[in-house]
Amino acid sequence: MSEQVHVPQATAPQQVTETEYEIDLMELLYRMLVNWKWIVCLALVCAIAFGAYTMFLVTPMYEAKATIYVLGRSDSAINLSDLQLGNSLTADYIKVFDMWEVHDKVINQMNLPYTYKEVKGMLSVTNDTNTRMLDIKVQSASPVEAANMANTYAVVASEYIAETMKTDKPTIMSSALTPVNPVSPSKVKNVVLGGLLGGVIACAFIAVRHLTDDKYKTADDIRKYTGLTTLAVVPIEHTDDSSKKNAKSKKKGRKQA
């Protein structure tokens, strides 16, 4: 009787299609933890760069605010319809600040070196909900100029409203004071954003480098991606600089002898 001998066959390599790609999140996270020093260093560099840019290259802007009060009539007897009329007039008064005549009068009175579009970009008028008060805000690189412009806008707009709309002149409730602290840019905000941006860039670089690295580094990688079993591992001996120098010195000594 003849015996049949079964010869074990080598395990076939794993077939990986082009559209199939597995990302080991734990290994990627491990790479991030290993390179945490680089992430922190780049975050600090970007934070310092953003802070220096904010302090030395960005012009600080100051904001001053004046407030006017809107009311339909100045009689002592005010009924509900007058209050409702005052609420509706706030929207009309805000529209007044878009007219070129108001900006032109402010420019001429203050002799400003700005164009109509420039002063319009410096001005903003807001109305708090359920109030008949308009906040006139002006931003400028000069705190004194911002306060003077806000007060001038309040006076000019009040006079223009009384003349053109044939109504009572709005009352100036609060005059603008010279601001002390700038409203922009925010140094703390820019430093934090710079640090976050630096950390994100470092993490993205590490992730891209990890995902594009297709070299086998361990026996487990060979078994994982090819299905082959590693028979032996040959260690590589790295010669340090001192041993190389000693070997060279010995060779020179032999030659001289």
Secondary structure, 3 states (H helix, E strand, C coil): CCCCCCCCCCCCCCCCCCCCCCCCHHHHHHHHHHCHHHHHHHHHHHHHHHHHHHHHCCCCEEEEEEEEECCCCCCCCCCHHHHHHHHHHHHHHHHHCCCHHHHHHHHHHHCCCCCHHHHHHHEEEEECCCCCEEEEEEEECCHHHHHHHHHHHHHHHHHHHHHHHCCCCCEEEECCCCCCCCCECCHHHHHHHHHHHHHHHHHHHHHHHHHHCCCCCCHHHHHHHHCCCCCCCCCCCCCCHHHHHHHHHHHHHHHHC
